[in-house]
Amino acid sequence: MKSPQGVQFRRWATQRLREYLVQGYTLNQQRFYKNSSKLQQALKLIKKTAQSSELKTDKACH
């Protein structure tokens, strides 16, 4: 129970739980950085689409 490996694990687990409670989520940083270029491309497309003149109209569509 008081092995150095057990103490190290409990410290790690306590820190992770504290982060989850404070942030409310977890982030896989390696996966995030791997996919960040795809995310940036998607955000650019969304921004371009939102600024499209076809979306800006005074007429209501029904």
CHARMM internal coordinates of N, CA and C (Angstrom, degrees):
IC EDIT
DIST 1 N 1 CA 1.4481
DIST 1 CA 1 C 1.5208
ANGL 1 N 1 CA 1 C 112.01
DIST 1 C 2 N 1.3195
ANGL 1 CA 1 C 2 N 116.65
DIHE 1 N 1 CA 1 C 2 N -34.46
DIST 2 N 2 CA 1.4494
ANGL 1 C 2 N 2 CA 118.98
DIHE 1 CA 1 C 2 N 2 CA -177.50
DIST 2 CA 2 C 1.5231
ANGL 2 N 2 CA 2 C 110.88
DIHE 1 C 2 N 2 CA 2 C -106.40
DIST 2 C 3 N 1.3160
ANGL 2 CA 2 C 3 N 116.35
DIHE 2 N 2 CA 2 C 3 N 27.38
DIST 3 N 3 CA 1.4585
ANGL 2 C 3 N 3 CA 118.99
DIHE 2 CA 2 C 3 N 3 CA 178.56
DIST 3 CA 3 C 1.5256
ANGL 3 N 3 CA 3 C 108.67
DIHE 2 C 3 N 3 CA 3 C -69.43
DIST 3 C 4 N 1.3162
ANGL 3 CA 3 C 4 N 117.60
DIHE 3 N 3 CA 3 C 4 N 150.42
DIST 4 N 4 CA 1.4696
ANGL 3 C 4 N 4 CA 120.40
DIHE 3 CA 3 C 4 N 4 CA 178.98
DIST 4 CA 4 C 1.5327
ANGL 4 N 4 CA 4 C 112.03
DIHE 3 C 4 N 4 CA 4 C -56.53
DIST 4 C 5 N 1.3199
ANGL 4 CA 4 C 5 N 116.90
DIHE 4 N 4 CA 4 C 5 N -36.70
DIST 5 N 5 CA 1.4636
ANGL 4 C 5 N 5 CA 120.55
DIHE 4 CA 4 C 5 N 5 CA 179.30
DIST 5 CA 5 C 1.5320
ANGL 5 N 5 CA 5 C 110.75
DIHE 4 C 5 N 5 CA 5 C -67.30
DIST 5 C 6 N 1.3193
ANGL 5 CA 5 C 6 N 117.06
DIHE 5 N 5 CA 5 C 6 N -39.83
DIST 6 N 6 CA 1.4602
ANGL 5 C 6 N 6 CA 121.24
DIHE 5 CA 5 C 6 N 6 CA 178.14
DIST 6 CA 6 C 1.5177
ANGL 6 N 6 CA 6 C 111.93
DIHE 5 C 6 N 6 CA 6 C -65.76
DIST 6 C 7 N 1.3233
ANGL 6 CA 6 C 7 N 116.66
DIHE 6 N 6 CA 6 C 7 N -41.52
DIST 7 N 7 CA 1.4663
ANGL 6 C 7 N 7 CA 121.44
DIHE 6 CA 6 C 7 N 7 CA 178.41
DIST 7 CA 7 C 1.5207
ANGL 7 N 7 CA 7 C 109.85
DIHE 6 C 7 N 7 CA 7 C -63.98
DIST 7 C 8 N 1.3300
ANGL 7 CA 7 C 8 N 116.22
DIHE 7 N 7 CA 7 C 8 N -43.48
DIST 8 N 8 CA 1.4672
ANGL 7 C 8 N 8 CA 120.73
DIHE 7 CA 7 C 8 N 8 CA 179.98
DIST 8 CA 8 C 1.5300
ANGL 8 N 8 CA 8 C 110.47
DIHE 7 C 8 N 8 CA 8 C -62.04
DIST 8 C 9 N 1.3459
ANGL 8 CA 8 C 9 N 116.63
DIHE 8 N 8 CA 8 C 9 N -42.69
DIST 9 N 9 CA 1.4603
ANGL 8 C 9 N 9 CA 120.29
DIHE 8 CA 8 C 9 N 9 CA 179.10
DIST 9 CA 9 C 1.5214
ANGL 9 N 9 CA 9 C 111.35
DIHE 8 C 9 N 9 CA 9 C -63.40
DIST 9 C 10 N 1.3179
ANGL 9 CA 9 C 10 N 117.38
DIHE 9 N 9 CA 9 C 10 N -45.09
DIST 10 N 10 CA 1.4710
ANGL 9 C 10 N 10 CA 120.12
DIHE 9 CA 9 C 10 N 10 CA -178.92
DIST 10 CA 10 C 1.5251
ANGL 10 N 10 CA 10 C 111.13
DIHE 9 C 10 N 10 CA 10 C -63.54
DIST 10 C 11 N 1.3206
ANGL 10 CA 10 C 11 N 117.48
DIHE 10 N 10 CA 10 C 11 N -37.40
DIST 11 N 11 CA 1.4750
ANGL 10 C 11 N 11 CA 120.13
DIHE 10 CA 10 C 11 N 11 CA 176.01
DIST 11 CA 11 C 1.5199
ANGL 11 N 11 CA 11 C 110.62
DIHE 10 C 11 N 11 CA 11 C -63.78
DIST 11 C 12 N 1.3378
ANGL 11 CA 11 C 12 N 115.46
DIHE 11 N 11 CA 11 C 12 N -44.45
DIST 12 N 12 CA 1.4767
ANGL 11 C 12 N 12 CA 119.92
DIHE 11 CA 11 C 12 N 12 CA 178.74
DIST 12 CA 12 C 1.5296
ANGL 12 N 12 CA 12 C 110.03
DIHE 11 C 12 N 12 CA 12 C -62.04
DIST 12 C 13 N 1.3171
ANGL 12 CA 12 C 13 N 117.45
DIHE 12 N 12 CA 12 C 13 N -47.44
DIST 13 N 13 CA 1.4628
ANGL 12 C 13 N 13 CA 121.86
DIHE 12 CA 12 C 13 N 13 CA -178.02
DIST 13 CA 13 C 1.5281
ANGL 13 N 13 CA 13 C 111.16
DIHE 12 C 13 N 13 CA 13 C -63.15
DIST 13 C 14 N 1.3145
ANGL 13 CA 13 C 14 N 117.47
DIHE 13 N 13 CA 13 C 14 N -40.74
DIST 14 N 14 CA 1.4595
ANGL 13 C 14 N 14 CA 121.27
DIHE 13 CA 13 C 14 N 14 CA 178.64
DIST 14 CA 14 C 1.5237
ANGL 14 N 14 CA 14 C 110.70
DIHE 13 C 14 N 14 CA 14 C -63.01
DIST 14 C 15 N 1.3252
ANGL 14 CA 14 C 15 N 116.96
DIHE 14 N 14 CA 14 C 15 N -41.73
DIST 15 N 15 CA 1.4718
ANGL 14 C 15 N 15 CA 120.75
DIHE 14 CA 14 C 15 N 15 CA 178.72
DIST 15 CA 15 C 1.5238
ANGL 15 N 15 CA 15 C 110.49
DIHE 14 C 15 N 15 CA 15 C -63.98
DIST 15 C 16 N 1.3335
ANGL 15 CA 15 C 16 N 118.09
DIHE 15 N 15 CA 15 C 16 N -43.73
DIST 16 N 16 CA 1.4752
ANGL 15 C 16 N 16 CA 121.11
DIHE 15 CA 15 C 16 N 16 CA 179.01
DIST 16 CA 16 C 1.5305
ANGL 16 N 16 CA 16 C 110.36
DIHE 15 C 16 N 16 CA 16 C -61.58
DIST 16 C 17 N 1.3269
ANGL 16 CA 16 C 17 N 117.07
DIHE 16 N 16 CA 16 C 17 N -44.73
DIST 17 N 17 CA 1.4666
ANGL 16 C 17 N 17 CA 120.35
DIHE 16 CA 16 C 17 N 17 CA 179.77
DIST 17 CA 17 C 1.5241
ANGL 17 N 17 CA 17 C 110.95
DIHE 16 C 17 N 17 CA 17 C -62.55
DIST 17 C 18 N 1.3054
ANGL 17 CA 17 C 18 N 116.69
DIHE 17 N 17 CA 17 C 18 N -40.15
DIST 18 N 18 CA 1.4671
ANGL 17 C 18 N 18 CA 121.07
DIHE 17 CA 17 C 18 N 18 CA 178.53
DIST 18 CA 18 C 1.5421
ANGL 18 N 18 CA 18 C 109.56
DIHE 17 C 18 N 18 CA 18 C -61.97
DIST 18 C 19 N 1.3278
ANGL 18 CA 18 C 19 N 117.00
DIHE 18 N 18 CA 18 C 19 N -44.24
DIST 19 N 19 CA 1.4672
ANGL 18 C 19 N 19 CA 120.66
DIHE 18 CA 18 C 19 N 19 CA 178.60
DIST 19 CA 19 C 1.5286
ANGL 19 N 19 CA 19 C 110.95
DIHE 18 C 19 N 19 CA 19 C -61.63
DIST 19 C 20 N 1.3294
ANGL 19 CA 19 C 20 N 116.94
DIHE 19 N 19 CA 19 C 20 N -44.22
DIST 20 N 20 CA 1.4610
ANGL 19 C 20 N 20 CA 120.57
DIHE 19 CA 19 C 20 N 20 CA -179.48
DIST 20 CA 20 C 1.5224
ANGL 20 N 20 CA 20 C 111.45
DIHE 19 C 20 N 20 CA 20 C -62.17
DIST 20 C 21 N 1.3308
ANGL 20 CA 20 C 21 N 116.07
DIHE 20 N 20 CA 20 C 21 N -41.13
DIST 21 N 21 CA 1.4593
ANGL 20 C 21 N 21 CA 120.10
DIHE 20 CA 20 C 21 N 21 CA -179.36
DIST 21 CA 21 C 1.5329
ANGL 21 N 21 CA 21 C 111.72
DIHE 20 C 21 N 21 CA 21 C -67.31
DIST 21 C 22 N 1.3158
ANGL 21 CA 21 C 22 N 116.57
DIHE 21 N 21 CA 21 C 22 N -37.83
DIST 22 N 22 CA 1.4610
ANGL 21 C 22 N 22 CA 120.48
DIHE 21 CA 21 C 22 N 22 CA -177.95
DIST 22 CA 22 C 1.5263
ANGL 22 N 22 CA 22 C 111.01
DIHE 21 C 22 N 22 CA 22 C -77.99
DIST 22 C 23 N 1.3318
ANGL 22 CA 22 C 23 N 117.14
DIHE 22 N 22 CA 22 C 23 N -47.39
DIST 23 N 23 CA 1.4578
ANGL 22 C 23 N 23 CA 121.17
DIHE 22 CA 22 C 23 N 23 CA -175.08
DIST 23 CA 23 C 1.5235
ANGL 23 N 23 CA 23 C 112.79
DIHE 22 C 23 N 23 CA 23 C -84.76
DIST 23 C 24 N 1.2993
ANGL 23 CA 23 C 24 N 117.36
DIHE 23 N 23 CA 23 C 24 N -31.91
DIST 24 N 24 CA 1.4565
ANGL 23 C 24 N 24 CA 120.99
DIHE 23 CA 23 C 24 N 24 CA -178.93
DIST 24 CA 24 C 1.5197
ANGL 24 N 24 CA 24 C 113.55
DIHE 23 C 24 N 24 CA 24 C 83.28
DIST 24 C 25 N 1.3165
ANGL 24 CA 24 C 25 N 118.46
DIHE 24 N 24 CA 24 C 25 N 4.53
DIST 25 N 25 CA 1.4584
ANGL 24 C 25 N 25 CA 121.97
DIHE 24 CA 24 C 25 N 25 CA 179.10
DIST 25 CA 25 C 1.5202
ANGL 25 N 25 CA 25 C 109.34
DIHE 24 C 25 N 25 CA 25 C -158.87
DIST 25 C 26 N 1.3159
ANGL 25 CA 25 C 26 N 114.95
DIHE 25 N 25 CA 25 C 26 N 171.06
DIST 26 N 26 CA 1.4588
ANGL 25 C 26 N 26 CA 120.63
DIHE 25 CA 25 C 26 N 26 CA 175.01
DIST 26 CA 26 C 1.5139
ANGL 26 N 26 CA 26 C 108.41
DIHE 25 C 26 N 26 CA 26 C -125.96
DIST 26 C 27 N 1.3086
ANGL 26 CA 26 C 27 N 116.83
DIHE 26 N 26 CA 26 C 27 N 155.97
DIST 27 N 27 CA 1.4496
ANGL 26 C 27 N 27 CA 121.49
DIHE 26 CA 26 C 27 N 27 CA -177.30
DIST 27 CA 27 C 1.5220
ANGL 27 N 27 CA 27 C 109.11
DIHE 26 C 27 N 27 CA 27 C -134.67
DIST 27 C 28 N 1.3231
ANGL 27 CA 27 C 28 N 116.08
DIHE 27 N 27 CA 27 C 28 N 124.72
DIST 28 N 28 CA 1.4513
ANGL 27 C 28 N 28 CA 120.98
DIHE 27 CA 27 C 28 N 28 CA 174.41
DIST 28 CA 28 C 1.5213
ANGL 28 N 28 CA 28 C 106.42
DIHE 27 C 28 N 28 CA 28 C -83.86
DIST 28 C 29 N 1.3382
ANGL 28 CA 28 C 29 N 116.95
DIHE 28 N 28 CA 28 C 29 N 97.58
DIST 29 N 29 CA 1.4661
ANGL 28 C 29 N 29 CA 120.96
DIHE 28 CA 28 C 29 N 29 CA -172.85
DIST 29 CA 29 C 1.5211
ANGL 29 N 29 CA 29 C 112.58
DIHE 28 C 29 N 29 CA 29 C -62.15
DIST 29 C 30 N 1.3100
ANGL 29 CA 29 C 30 N 117.89
DIHE 29 N 29 CA 29 C 30 N -39.45
DIST 30 N 30 CA 1.4585
ANGL 29 C 30 N 30 CA 120.10
DIHE 29 CA 29 C 30 N 30 CA 179.93
DIST 30 CA 30 C 1.5256
ANGL 30 N 30 CA 30 C 110.46
DIHE 29 C 30 N 30 CA 30 C -62.26
DIST 30 C 31 N 1.3138
ANGL 30 CA 30 C 31 N 116.89
DIHE 30 N 30 CA 30 C 31 N -44.81
DIST 31 N 31 CA 1.4669
ANGL 30 C 31 N 31 CA 120.81
DIHE 30 CA 30 C 31 N 31 CA 178.88
DIST 31 CA 31 C 1.5220
ANGL 31 N 31 CA 31 C 110.70
DIHE 30 C 31 N 31 CA 31 C -68.10
DIST 31 C 32 N 1.3287
ANGL 31 CA 31 C 32 N 117.36
DIHE 31 N 31 CA 31 C 32 N -38.18
DIST 32 N 32 CA 1.4599
ANGL 31 C 32 N 32 CA 121.82
DIHE 31 CA 31 C 32 N 32 CA 179.19
DIST 32 CA 32 C 1.5238
ANGL 32 N 32 CA 32 C 110.68
DIHE 31 C 32 N 32 CA 32 C -60.72
DIST 32 C 33 N 1.3257
ANGL 32 CA 32 C 33 N 116.75
DIHE 32 N 32 CA 32 C 33 N -49.41
DIST 33 N 33 CA 1.4628
ANGL 32 C 33 N 33 CA 119.95
DIHE 32 CA 32 C 33 N 33 CA -178.73
DIST 33 CA 33 C 1.5219
ANGL 33 N 33 CA 33 C 111.65
DIHE 32 C 33 N 33 CA 33 C -66.92
DIST 33 C 34 N 1.3203
ANGL 33 CA 33 C 34 N 117.05
DIHE 33 N 33 CA 33 C 34 N -33.48
DIST 34 N 34 CA 1.4667
ANGL 33 C 34 N 34 CA 121.05
DIHE 33 CA 33 C 34 N 34 CA 178.07
DIST 34 CA 34 C 1.5304
ANGL 34 N 34 CA 34 C 110.52
DIHE 33 C 34 N 34 CA 34 C -64.26
DIST 34 C 35 N 1.3227
ANGL 34 CA 34 C 35 N 116.70
DIHE 34 N 34 CA 34 C 35 N -37.37
DIST 35 N 35 CA 1.4662
ANGL 34 C 35 N 35 CA 121.34
DIHE 34 CA 34 C 35 N 35 CA -176.04
DIST 35 CA 35 C 1.5203
ANGL 35 N 35 CA 35 C 113.25
DIHE 34 C 35 N 35 CA 35 C -100.75
DIST 35 C 36 N 1.3190
ANGL 35 CA 35 C 36 N 118.66
DIHE 35 N 35 CA 35 C 36 N 6.09
DIST 36 N 36 CA 1.4656
ANGL 35 C 36 N 36 CA 120.35
DIHE 35 CA 35 C 36 N 36 CA -174.73
DIST 36 CA 36 C 1.5184
ANGL 36 N 36 CA 36 C 112.70
DIHE 35 C 36 N 36 CA 36 C -64.05
DIST 36 C 37 N 1.3337
ANGL 36 CA 36 C 37 N 118.60
DIHE 36 N 36 CA 36 C 37 N -33.95
DIST 37 N 37 CA 1.4669
ANGL 36 C 37 N 37 CA 119.63
DIHE 36 CA 36 C 37 N 37 CA 179.55
DIST 37 CA 37 C 1.5270
ANGL 37 N 37 CA 37 C 110.57
DIHE 36 C 37 N 37 CA 37 C -67.07
DIST 37 C 38 N 1.3146
ANGL 37 CA 37 C 38 N 117.56
DIHE 37 N 37 CA 37 C 38 N -37.64
DIST 38 N 38 CA 1.4710
ANGL 37 C 38 N 38 CA 121.12
DIHE 37 CA 37 C 38 N 38 CA 177.00
DIST 38 CA 38 C 1.5257
ANGL 38 N 38 CA 38 C 110.05
DIHE 37 C 38 N 38 CA 38 C -65.57
DIST 38 C 39 N 1.3134
ANGL 38 CA 38 C 39 N 116.70
DIHE 38 N 38 CA 38 C 39 N -39.40
DIST 39 N 39 CA 1.4593
ANGL 38 C 39 N 39 CA 121.19
DIHE 38 CA 38 C 39 N 39 CA 178.35
DIST 39 CA 39 C 1.5244
ANGL 39 N 39 CA 39 C 110.60
DIHE 38 C 39 N 39 CA 39 C -63.81
DIST 39 C 40 N 1.3195
ANGL 39 CA 39 C 40 N 116.98
DIHE 39 N 39 CA 39 C 40 N -43.92
DIST 40 N 40 CA 1.4642
ANGL 39 C 40 N 40 CA 120.88
DIHE 39 CA 39 C 40 N 40 CA 179.04
DIST 40 CA 40 C 1.5286
ANGL 40 N 40 CA 40 C 110.86
DIHE 39 C 40 N 40 CA 40 C -62.69
DIST 40 C 41 N 1.3260
ANGL 40 CA 40 C 41 N 117.93
DIHE 40 N 40 CA 40 C 41 N -40.85
DIST 41 N 41 CA 1.4612
ANGL 40 C 41 N 41 CA 121.44
DIHE 40 CA 40 C 41 N 41 CA 177.33
DIST 41 CA 41 C 1.5267
ANGL 41 N 41 CA 41 C 111.03
DIHE 40 C 41 N 41 CA 41 C -62.49
DIST 41 C 42 N 1.3215
ANGL 41 CA 41 C 42 N 116.31
DIHE 41 N 41 CA 41 C 42 N -42.81
DIST 42 N 42 CA 1.4593
ANGL 41 C 42 N 42 CA 120.65
DIHE 41 CA 41 C 42 N 42 CA 179.66
DIST 42 CA 42 C 1.5271
ANGL 42 N 42 CA 42 C 110.79
DIHE 41 C 42 N 42 CA 42 C -64.39
DIST 42 C 43 N 1.3304
ANGL 42 CA 42 C 43 N 117.28
DIHE 42 N 42 CA 42 C 43 N -41.14
DIST 43 N 43 CA 1.4618
ANGL 42 C 43 N 43 CA 120.66
DIHE 42 CA 42 C 43 N 43 CA 179.07
DIST 43 CA 43 C 1.5228
ANGL 43 N 43 CA 43 C 111.43
DIHE 42 C 43 N 43 CA 43 C -65.19
DIST 43 C 44 N 1.3308
ANGL 43 CA 43 C 44 N 117.52
DIHE 43 N 43 CA 43 C 44 N -38.53
DIST 44 N 44 CA 1.4677
ANGL 43 C 44 N 44 CA 121.00
DIHE 43 CA 43 C 44 N 44 CA 177.07
DIST 44 CA 44 C 1.5239
ANGL 44 N 44 CA 44 C 110.64
DIHE 43 C 44 N 44 CA 44 C -63.22
DIST 44 C 45 N 1.3347
ANGL 44 CA 44 C 45 N 116.44
DIHE 44 N 44 CA 44 C 45 N -41.84
DIST 45 N 45 CA 1.4616
ANGL 44 C 45 N 45 CA 120.74
DIHE 44 CA 44 C 45 N 45 CA 178.85
DIST 45 CA 45 C 1.5249
ANGL 45 N 45 CA 45 C 111.10
DIHE 44 C 45 N 45 CA 45 C -64.30
DIST 45 C 46 N 1.3134
ANGL 45 CA 45 C 46 N 116.90
DIHE 45 N 45 CA 45 C 46 N -42.14
DIST 46 N 46 CA 1.4640
ANGL 45 C 46 N 46 CA 120.85
DIHE 45 CA 45 C 46 N 46 CA 178.73
DIST 46 CA 46 C 1.5252
ANGL 46 N 46 CA 46 C 110.29
DIHE 45 C 46 N 46 CA 46 C -63.49
DIST 46 C 47 N 1.3190
ANGL 46 CA 46 C 47 N 116.77
DIHE 46 N 46 CA 46 C 47 N -44.18
DIST 47 N 47 CA 1.4628
ANGL 46 C 47 N 47 CA 120.90
DIHE 46 CA 46 C 47 N 47 CA 179.36
DIST 47 CA 47 C 1.5257
ANGL 47 N 47 CA 47 C 110.58
DIHE 46 C 47 N 47 CA 47 C -62.82
DIST 47 C 48 N 1.3296
ANGL 47 CA 47 C 48 N 117.20
DIHE 47 N 47 CA 47 C 48 N -44.22
DIST 48 N 48 CA 1.4680
ANGL 47 C 48 N 48 CA 121.92
DIHE 47 CA 47 C 48 N 48 CA 179.58
DIST 48 CA 48 C 1.5307
ANGL 48 N 48 CA 48 C 110.13
DIHE 47 C 48 N 48 CA 48 C -62.17
DIST 48 C 49 N 1.3203
ANGL 48 CA 48 C 49 N 115.95
DIHE 48 N 48 CA 48 C 49 N -43.09
DIST 49 N 49 CA 1.4656
ANGL 48 C 49 N 49 CA 120.65
DIHE 48 CA 48 C 49 N 49 CA 179.49
DIST 49 CA 49 C 1.5221
ANGL 49 N 49 CA 49 C 111.18
DIHE 48 C 49 N 49 CA 49 C -64.75
DIST 49 C 50 N 1.3238
ANGL 49 CA 49 C 50 N 117.09
DIHE 49 N 49 CA 49 C 50 N -41.79
DIST 50 N 50 CA 1.4636
ANGL 49 C 50 N 50 CA 121.25
DIHE 49 CA 49 C 50 N 50 CA -179.13
DIST 50 CA 50 C 1.5247
ANGL 50 N 50 CA 50 C 111.41
DIHE 49 C 50 N 50 CA 50 C -65.51
DIST 50 C 51 N 1.3258
ANGL 50 CA 50 C 51 N 117.12
DIHE 50 N 50 CA 50 C 51 N -29.70
DIST 51 N 51 CA 1.4649
ANGL 50 C 51 N 51 CA 121.17
DIHE 50 CA 50 C 51 N 51 CA -179.12
DIST 51 CA 51 C 1.5217
ANGL 51 N 51 CA 51 C 112.61
DIHE 50 C 51 N 51 CA 51 C -90.75
DIST 51 C 52 N 1.3098
ANGL 51 CA 51 C 52 N 117.37
DIHE 51 N 51 CA 51 C 52 N 0.61
DIST 52 N 52 CA 1.4543
ANGL 51 C 52 N 52 CA 122.60
DIHE 51 CA 51 C 52 N 52 CA -178.07
DIST 52 CA 52 C 1.5255
ANGL 52 N 52 CA 52 C 110.58
DIHE 51 C 52 N 52 CA 52 C -62.80
DIST 52 C 53 N 1.3176
ANGL 52 CA 52 C 53 N 115.00
DIHE 52 N 52 CA 52 C 53 N 138.84
DIST 53 N 53 CA 1.4686
ANGL 52 C 53 N 53 CA 119.98
DIHE 52 CA 52 C 53 N 53 CA 179.71
DIST 53 CA 53 C 1.5208
ANGL 53 N 53 CA 53 C 111.65
DIHE 52 C 53 N 53 CA 53 C -66.81
DIST 53 C 54 N 1.3239
ANGL 53 CA 53 C 54 N 117.63
DIHE 53 N 53 CA 53 C 54 N -23.74
DIST 54 N 54 CA 1.4607
ANGL 53 C 54 N 54 CA 121.17
DIHE 53 CA 53 C 54 N 54 CA 178.88
DIST 54 CA 54 C 1.5295
ANGL 54 N 54 CA 54 C 111.54
DIHE 53 C 54 N 54 CA 54 C -66.82
DIST 54 C 55 N 1.3086
ANGL 54 CA 54 C 55 N 117.33
DIHE 54 N 54 CA 54 C 55 N -25.88
DIST 55 N 55 CA 1.4513
ANGL 54 C 55 N 55 CA 121.07
DIHE 54 CA 54 C 55 N 55 CA 179.02
DIST 55 CA 55 C 1.5267
ANGL 55 N 55 CA 55 C 112.75
DIHE 54 C 55 N 55 CA 55 C -84.32
DIST 55 C 56 N 1.3218
ANGL 55 CA 55 C 56 N 115.85
DIHE 55 N 55 CA 55 C 56 N -19.48
DIST 56 N 56 CA 1.4631
ANGL 55 C 56 N 56 CA 120.31
DIHE 55 CA 55 C 56 N 56 CA -177.11
DIST 56 CA 56 C 1.5293
ANGL 56 N 56 CA 56 C 108.85
DIHE 55 C 56 N 56 CA 56 C -93.84
DIST 56 C 57 N 1.3033
ANGL 56 CA 56 C 57 N 114.55
DIHE 56 N 56 CA 56 C 57 N 101.68
DIST 57 N 57 CA 1.4611
ANGL 56 C 57 N 57 CA 120.07
DIHE 56 CA 56 C 57 N 57 CA -179.36
DIST 57 CA 57 C 1.5224
ANGL 57 N 57 CA 57 C 108.53
DIHE 56 C 57 N 57 CA 57 C -144.89
DIST 57 C 58 N 1.2961
ANGL 57 CA 57 C 58 N 115.77
DIHE 57 N 57 CA 57 C 58 N 148.64
DIST 58 N 58 CA 1.4596
ANGL 57 C 58 N 58 CA 120.65
DIHE 57 CA 57 C 58 N 58 CA 179.19
DIST 58 CA 58 C 1.5258
ANGL 58 N 58 CA 58 C 111.11
DIHE 57 C 58 N 58 CA 58 C -89.12
DIST 58 C 59 N 1.3003
ANGL 58 CA 58 C 59 N 117.03
DIHE 58 N 58 CA 58 C 59 N -14.02
DIST 59 N 59 CA 1.4628
ANGL 58 C 59 N 59 CA 121.07
DIHE 58 CA 58 C 59 N 59 CA -178.09
DIST 59 CA 59 C 1.5175
ANGL 59 N 59 CA 59 C 109.98
DIHE 58 C 59 N 59 CA 59 C -84.87
DIST 59 C 60 N 1.3134
ANGL 59 CA 59 C 60 N 115.22
DIHE 59 N 59 CA 59 C 60 N 137.94
DIST 60 N 60 CA 1.4618
ANGL 59 C 60 N 60 CA 120.27
DIHE 59 CA 59 C 60 N 60 CA 177.33
DIST 60 CA 60 C 1.5133
ANGL 60 N 60 CA 60 C 108.89
DIHE 59 C 60 N 60 CA 60 C -82.41
DIST 60 C 61 N 1.2934
ANGL 60 CA 60 C 61 N 117.98
DIHE 60 N 60 CA 60 C 61 N 136.59
DIST 61 N 61 CA 1.4620
ANGL 60 C 61 N 61 CA 122.81
DIHE 60 CA 60 C 61 N 61 CA 178.42
DIST 61 CA 61 C 1.5209
ANGL 61 N 61 CA 61 C 108.85
DIHE 60 C 61 N 61 CA 61 C -98.05
DIST 61 C 62 N 1.3206
ANGL 61 CA 61 C 62 N 115.89
DIHE 61 N 61 CA 61 C 62 N 127.64
DIST 62 N 62 CA 1.4729
ANGL 61 C 62 N 62 CA 120.09
DIHE 61 CA 61 C 62 N 62 CA 178.89
DIST 62 CA 62 C 1.4848
ANGL 62 N 62 CA 62 C 109.35
DIHE 61 C 62 N 62 CA 62 C -124.89
END
COOR INIT
IC SEED 1 N 1 CA 1 C
IC BUILD
